Amino acid sequence: GIRRGDHLLLIYAERTEMLDQLAMYFACGLSEGERCILACPDAAAADETRAHFERSGIDVERCERNRALVLVTTSESYLVGGRFAPRPDRPLLTRRGWAASP
């Protein structure tokens, strides 16, 4: 199984394949009470992901409301110019609050 600290490589040919695999992965994490955060290229991609997750059986509205599922754009995340660059003014990925609220 996948353990905390493991790294995964997602291989796909079509965008739908990627979204299918992400939906399965996120559904598992959400069912375990994990907070799941996904950085999308832009707002349109985030909306597409929400719709796909809903079709896959994830209650996106409820999960976003309780902050179990967080979809952000890359400009809202720690990706700056395509590179990982944590900044104190963007506390999105701090250790506090990793577990989702019920």
N, C-alpha and C positions, 0 to 999 in steps of 0.2 A: 503494500500500500504506500500511499504518499504520506510522508511525515513532515512535520514543521521543519522548515529549512531546506527541504528538497526543492530542486529547480525542475521545471517542466519545459519541454519544447513542443509547441503546437504546430503540426504540419497539416496544411490544407491546400486544396487546389482552387476552391471557390469560396467566396465570402460567406455563403450560406453554411458551408461546412464548418468554417471557423465559428460562426455564431451557434451552430448546433453543439459543438464541443464546449464552447464557453458556457452555454446554458446548462449542460449536464454538470460541468465542474462547479459552477456557481450554485446550482440547486443542491448539490451535496454539501457545500460549505454552509449555505443558508440553513439547511436542515439540521446541521450540527451547532447552530447558534453563532457561527462565525460572521464577522463583518466582511463583506466582499466589495472591493473597490476596483473599478475599471476606468482607465483613462482612455477616452475615445478621441479620435482626431479632431472632431468638431461636434457641434450641437446636433446636426443632422444624423451623424453616425450614432450618437447617444440615443436619439429617438428611434432609430432603426433597431438598435440593440434592445431597447425597452420593449418594442413591439414583438421582436423575435422571442424574447424571454417570456412574455405573456403567452404567446402561442405555444411555448414549450411547457407551460404549466406553472410558471413562477408568478406569484402574486406581487408584481412589481410595485404597484401603488402602496400596498401594505409594507413591503420590505423597504421602500424608500422613506416612507413615513417614519418608521422606527429606526432608520439609519443603518439597517442591516445591509442594504444594497446602496452603494454610492457610485453613481456614474458621473464622471467629470470630463471636461475636455483637457487635452494635454496642456493648454495654457493655464488651466486651473490647478494642475498637478505640479509635481516636482520636475517635470521634464522641461528644461529650458534649452531652446535651440537643439532639441533632439538628444540632450544629455541629461543624466540624472544629477540634479543640483539642489539638494535640500536647502530650504531657506526658512529662517525663523518667522518670517511674516506669512508663511503658508503652512500652518500646522496640520494639514490634512492627514498626513501619515504618521502622526505621533503615536506612541505606545498607548496613551490613554484612549479608552473607548474602543479597543479592538473588538471586544465582544458586543454583539448586537443586543439592543434592549428587547425584551419580550413583546 
